[in-house]
Amino acid sequence: MPDTDGRRKRGGGRRLSNAHEIGQLVLVRCGLCNVKRWYQPDDLMTIFGDIEPGLVGSKMRCERCGKNEFMHAETQSPSALERQGIRVRRLAEIRTVRRVVWRDEQ
Protein backbone atom coordinates (compact mmCIF):
# COMPACT_ATOMS: atom_id res chain seq x y z
CA MET A 1 0.00 0.00 0.00
CA PRO A 2 1.36 3.45 -0.82
CA ASP A 3 2.22 5.77 2.05
CA THR A 4 -0.14 8.76 2.19
CA ASP A 5 1.83 10.68 4.85
CA GLY A 6 -1.31 11.06 6.98
CA ARG A 7 -3.29 12.82 4.25
CA ARG A 8 -6.86 11.86 3.50
CA LYS A 9 -8.00 10.85 0.06
CA ARG A 10 -9.96 13.55 -1.72
CA GLY A 11 -13.55 13.01 -2.71
CA GLY A 12 -13.97 9.74 -0.85
CA GLY A 13 -15.68 11.02 2.30
CA ARG A 14 -19.22 11.93 3.10
CA ARG A 15 -20.43 15.37 2.21
CA LEU A 16 -23.17 17.68 3.44
CA SER A 17 -25.39 16.62 0.53
CA ASN A 18 -25.18 13.00 1.71
CA ALA A 19 -26.14 14.05 5.24
CA HIS A 20 -29.11 16.01 3.86
CA GLU A 21 -30.35 13.02 1.83
CA ILE A 22 -30.15 10.71 4.85
CA GLY A 23 -31.86 13.23 7.14
CA GLN A 24 -28.94 13.83 9.49
CA LEU A 25 -28.22 17.01 11.43
CA VAL A 26 -24.85 18.71 11.86
CA LEU A 27 -23.70 19.26 15.44
CA VAL A 28 -21.19 22.11 15.77
CA ARG A 29 -19.61 22.58 19.18
CA CYS A 30 -17.01 24.87 20.68
CA GLY A 31 -14.43 23.03 22.74
CA LEU A 32 -13.49 26.17 24.67
CA CYS A 33 -16.86 27.36 26.00
CA ASN A 34 -18.77 24.07 25.46
CA VAL A 35 -21.60 25.47 23.30
CA LYS A 36 -23.53 23.03 21.09
CA ARG A 37 -25.54 24.16 18.09
CA TRP A 38 -27.50 22.03 15.61
CA TYR A 39 -27.80 22.94 11.92
CA GLN A 40 -29.52 21.58 8.83
CA PRO A 41 -26.95 20.36 6.26
CA ASP A 42 -28.66 22.18 3.38
CA ASP A 43 -28.33 25.53 5.20
CA LEU A 44 -24.60 24.91 5.66
CA MET A 45 -24.32 23.89 1.98
CA THR A 46 -25.74 27.29 1.01
CA ILE A 47 -22.96 29.04 2.93
CA PHE A 48 -19.91 26.78 2.51
CA GLY A 49 -20.75 24.59 -0.48
CA ASP A 50 -20.86 20.80 -0.54
CA ILE A 51 -17.91 20.02 1.76
CA GLU A 52 -17.18 17.32 4.31
CA PRO A 53 -18.99 17.94 7.61
CA GLY A 54 -15.72 17.82 9.56
CA LEU A 55 -14.46 20.89 7.70
CA VAL A 56 -17.47 23.00 8.70
CA GLY A 57 -16.10 23.60 12.20
CA SER A 58 -12.91 25.22 10.94
CA LYS A 59 -14.94 27.65 8.80
CA MET A 60 -17.23 28.80 11.63
CA ARG A 61 -16.58 31.11 14.57
CA CYS A 62 -18.10 30.66 18.03
CA GLU A 63 -20.66 33.35 18.78
CA ARG A 64 -19.88 33.27 22.50
CA CYS A 65 -16.06 33.36 22.67
CA GLY A 66 -15.32 34.53 19.09
CA LYS A 67 -12.66 31.88 18.37
CA ASN A 68 -12.63 29.29 15.60
CA GLU A 69 -9.66 27.11 16.64
CA PHE A 70 -11.81 25.04 19.00
CA MET A 71 -14.82 24.45 16.73
CA HIS A 72 -15.66 20.85 15.82
CA ALA A 73 -18.47 19.58 13.60
CA GLU A 74 -19.98 16.14 13.05
CA THR A 75 -23.13 14.66 11.56
CA GLN A 76 -25.55 12.78 13.75
CA SER A 77 -28.86 11.01 13.35
CA PRO A 78 -30.79 11.80 16.52
CA SER A 79 -33.66 9.56 17.55
CA ALA A 80 -37.21 10.90 17.63
CA LEU A 81 -37.00 11.38 21.40
CA GLU A 82 -33.70 13.28 21.13
CA ARG A 83 -35.01 15.34 18.22
CA GLN A 84 -37.83 16.76 20.36
CA GLY A 85 -35.34 18.45 22.69
CA ILE A 86 -33.05 19.79 19.96
CA ARG A 87 -33.30 23.41 18.81
CA VAL A 88 -32.14 23.55 15.18
CA ARG A 89 -30.78 26.82 13.84
CA ARG A 90 -32.09 27.76 10.40
CA LEU A 91 -30.58 30.17 7.90
CA ALA A 92 -32.63 33.37 7.83
CA GLU A 93 -30.56 35.53 5.46
CA ILE A 94 -27.05 36.17 4.21
CA ARG A 95 -25.82 39.73 4.48
CA THR A 96 -22.95 41.04 2.40
CA VAL A 97 -20.88 43.76 4.04
CA ARG A 98 -19.06 46.27 1.84
CA ARG A 99 -15.96 47.82 3.37
CA VAL A 100 -13.92 50.69 2.02
CA VAL A 101 -10.16 50.16 1.81
CA TRP A 102 -7.89 53.16 1.29
CA ARG A 103 -4.33 53.28 0.06
CA ASP A 104 -1.92 56.19 0.35
CA GLU A 105 -0.11 57.42 -2.73
CA GLN A 106 3.26 59.09 -2.55
N, C-alpha and C positions, 0 to 999 in steps of 0.2 A: 504494500500500500504506500502511496506517495505521502511524504511528510507535508502537512499543510501549515506548519509553524503556528498552530493555534488559531488560524483564521477559519471562519465559517464559509461554507459554500454559498455562493450567491444564488438567489432565486429558488432555493430548495425548501425554505421555511414557510410557515403559515403567514398569512397576511391579514390585514384588517378586513378585506373583502370576504375571506374564508370565515372569519369570526362572525361577520354580519349574516352570512348565509346559514350558519349553524344556529344562530340566535344567542351567541355569547355576548357578555358585557366585558368592558375593559376596566380593570381596577388599577387606578394610578394612586400611588401612595408616596408620601414624603418620609424618608427615613430619619430626618432630623426632628421634625415636629409631630410625626406620627399622625398625619392627616390622610384619610382615605376618601377618594372620590370615584364614583362610578360614571362611565361614559358609554354611549352607544358607539359602536365601531364606525357606522356610516357618518356620524358627525365628525369623528376624528379623521376619516378619509377626506372629508371636505377641506379640512385645514392642512393636513400633512401629506395627503396622497395615500396611495395603497402601499404602505410600508409594513414591516414586521411589528407586531405589538410591543415587543421589547424595546424598540427604538423610540417609541412615543415618549417614554419618560425622560429621555435626554433632550427632547425638544420642548418640553413644558417647564414652566417655572411655578414653584409653590406660591399660592396666593397669601399664605400666612407668613412664611419666613423670607420669601423672595429669592430663594436659591434653587438651582436646578441640578446641582451635583448629586443630590440625595434622592432624586425622583426615580421610581421604579414602576414599570407597568407590566401587567400580565392579563391574559384573557381568562375568564372563568365562566362556568355555566352554573349559576346558582339554582337551587331547587325552588319550587313554588313557595315554600315556607320562607326561605331566605329572601326571595324576591319581594315579598310583601314589606319587609323592613328596609329595603334598599331605596335610597333617594338617588335617582339617575339624573345627571346634569345633561340638559339638551342645549344645542347650539341655537341661540336666539338671533344673532347677527354677527357679521364680521365688519369691523370698522377699519378703514385705511387712514393712517395718520400721515399727513404731509409735513415735512420739516424743512426749514430753510437752512442751507449750509452756505456760509460765506467764505471767500478766500481773499487774502490780501495781495494786491499787486504791488510790485516795487517800482 
